[in-house]
C-alpha cells in the first residue's frame, strides 16, 4: 500500500486496471503478469503508463489467491537485485506467519 499511495492518481488508476485484469481473465498475457526467472514462485505484475514502467511483486497462496508484495518504478533494463531480495523476504515472512 505504501508504494500505491505515493503514486499519482493516473498511476493508481493504471495499477487498479491491471489488477482488475488479473482478477477477471483466465489467461493473463505475460505483458501484465510473469514469473520471475530464477525465483521460487515469485511473479511480477507489470504496469506501464506512458514511458514509465512499474513492477509489483506477487506470489500465489491457495491456488488462485495472489498476494502482492513490494512495488517499484523500473528505471533500468534489469530488475534491481535489492527489490527481488525484498520481495523474497516478504514472501518468506508471509509463509512463516501462515503456518
URJOQUI-V569969 format. One record per run of one state. SS is the DSSP state (@ for helix, = for strand, . for the rest). FROM is the first residue (numbers start at 1). LEN is the number of residues. If there is no record, write none. Layout:
SS_FROM_LEN + SS_FROM_LEN
This chain:
._1_1 + @_2_4 + ._6_3 + @_9_16 + ._25_8 + =_33_3 + ._36_7 + =_43_7 + ._50_2 + =_52_10 + ._62_3 + =_65_10 + ._75_6 + @_81_18 + ._99_1
